[in-house]
Amino acid sequence: MLNWQAYPRLKLASQHFGKTPADLSADEQIQLEKMLEHQLAMEARILDYAAQAGISVQAADLNAVLDEVKKAYADEEVWKASMAAVKLDL
């Protein structure tokens, strides 16, 4: 796994299985890999379109989305531990 894939992997595992990637069964891991491949291909198409169209995202918008993601965790320490477990930092 490439390090930059850690976040989409965590997001998909959490959304679809309610678990971290490390806690998935072998069958769930296979499903996750298929979903990740599809997700990354879709994101690549979106980013290509945005670049061609001159579309960008503001830092405030990114921070708002990050705040929404954090709401899924009990507190800041649980959030940090989860991020560290998948080798992500902010």
C-alpha positions as CSV (number, residue, x, y, z in Angstrom):
1,M,0.0,0.0,0.0
2,L,1.2,3.5,-0.8
3,N,1.2,5.9,2.1
4,W,-1.2,8.3,0.3
5,Q,-3.7,5.5,0.0
6,A,-4.1,5.3,3.8
7,Y,-6.8,7.9,4.1
8,P,-9.1,6.6,1.4
9,R,-8.6,3.1,2.7
10,L,-9.5,4.2,6.2
11,K,-12.5,6.1,5.0
12,L,-13.9,3.2,2.9
13,A,-13.4,0.7,5.7
14,S,-15.1,2.9,8.2
15,Q,-18.0,3.8,6.0
16,H,-18.7,0.3,4.6
17,F,-17.6,-2.0,7.5
18,G,-17.5,0.3,10.6
19,K,-13.9,-0.9,11.1
20,T,-10.4,0.2,10.5
21,P,-8.6,-1.6,7.7
22,A,-6.5,-3.6,10.1
23,D,-9.7,-5.1,11.7
24,L,-11.2,-6.3,8.4
25,S,-11.6,-10.0,7.6
26,A,-9.9,-11.5,4.5
27,D,-13.2,-11.2,2.6
28,E,-13.7,-7.6,3.7
29,Q,-10.1,-6.8,2.7
30,I,-10.8,-8.1,-0.9
31,Q,-14.0,-6.0,-1.0
32,L,-12.1,-3.0,0.3
33,E,-9.4,-3.3,-2.4
34,K,-12.1,-3.4,-5.1
35,M,-13.8,-0.4,-3.7
36,L,-10.5,1.5,-3.3
37,E,-9.6,0.8,-6.9
38,H,-12.9,2.2,-8.1
39,Q,-12.7,5.2,-5.7
40,L,-9.2,6.1,-6.8
41,A,-10.1,5.8,-10.5
42,M,-13.1,8.1,-10.0
43,E,-11.1,10.6,-8.0
44,A,-8.4,10.7,-10.8
45,R,-11.1,11.5,-13.3
46,I,-12.5,14.3,-11.1
47,L,-9.1,15.8,-10.4
48,D,-8.2,15.8,-14.2
49,Y,-11.5,17.5,-15.0
50,A,-11.0,20.1,-12.2
51,A,-7.5,20.8,-13.4
52,Q,-8.6,21.3,-16.9
53,A,-11.5,23.5,-15.8
54,G,-9.3,25.6,-13.4
55,I,-11.4,24.5,-10.4
56,S,-9.7,24.5,-6.9
57,V,-10.7,23.9,-3.3
58,Q,-10.2,26.5,-0.5
59,A,-8.5,25.6,2.7
60,A,-11.6,26.5,4.7
61,D,-13.6,24.0,2.8
62,L,-11.1,21.3,3.4
63,N,-11.0,22.1,7.1
64,A,-14.8,21.9,7.3
65,V,-14.8,18.4,5.8
66,L,-12.0,17.4,8.2
67,D,-14.2,18.6,11.1
68,E,-17.0,16.4,9.8
69,V,-14.8,13.4,9.6
70,K,-13.6,14.0,13.2
71,K,-17.2,13.9,14.5
72,A,-17.1,10.1,13.8
73,Y,-14.5,9.7,16.7
74,A,-15.2,9.9,20.4
75,D,-12.6,12.6,21.0
76,E,-9.4,14.1,19.7
77,E,-7.2,11.4,21.2
78,V,-9.2,8.6,19.6
79,W,-8.9,10.5,16.3
80,K,-5.1,10.9,16.6
81,A,-4.7,7.2,17.5
82,S,-6.7,6.2,14.6
83,M,-4.7,8.4,12.2
84,A,-1.4,7.1,13.7
85,A,-2.6,3.5,13.2
86,V,-2.8,4.0,9.5
87,K,0.3,6.2,9.4
88,L,-1.5,9.5,8.7
89,D,-0.8,12.9,10.4
90,L,-2.1,16.4,10.0
